[in-house]
């Protein structure tokens, strides 16, 4: 089965009287979607989030900064790299946390446990073609408030510490925030 993405990527070079004519590069489905979605995402950013595009002409790569104003991570700034693959919107963006933090749903390597970022999920909250970049931003932001999950953790040690000793957990969170601020 030929997908639309593959069809759009195919480029043919034609020869007319011995002169090569370079093909007109077509805009991918992903890039067409991103033009609309980036604008929508920027208009609907939570107050605790900001987005930075290193190259404003490359909409499929950006850095999201989440600065929670409440909860355990209040006062921290956490950066996430977001890469939107060619098969978007059939597949979720790839997201990695660039800031080391103590969190039950984000491990020390920056991997994130969030149903929305999974192609397939055991709950109904996994990725679907109807999802948008703004959903990803809101989901990542919510990891610091209402989507915080100690029952199905990626960082088991952090979740266990929270269950056993919330004061020690808070201390560890504050320690990681202090270290991340020192690296600025």
Secondary structure, 3 states (H helix, E strand, C coil): CCCHHHHHHCCCCEEECCEEECCCCCCCHHHHHHHHHHHHHHHCCCCCEEEECCCCCCCCEEEEEECCCCCCCCCCCEEEEEECCCCCCCCCCEEEECCCCCECCECCCCCECCHHHCCCCCCCCCCCCCCCHHHHHHHHHHCCCCCCCCCCCCCHHHHHHHHHCHHHHHHHHHHHHHHHHHCC
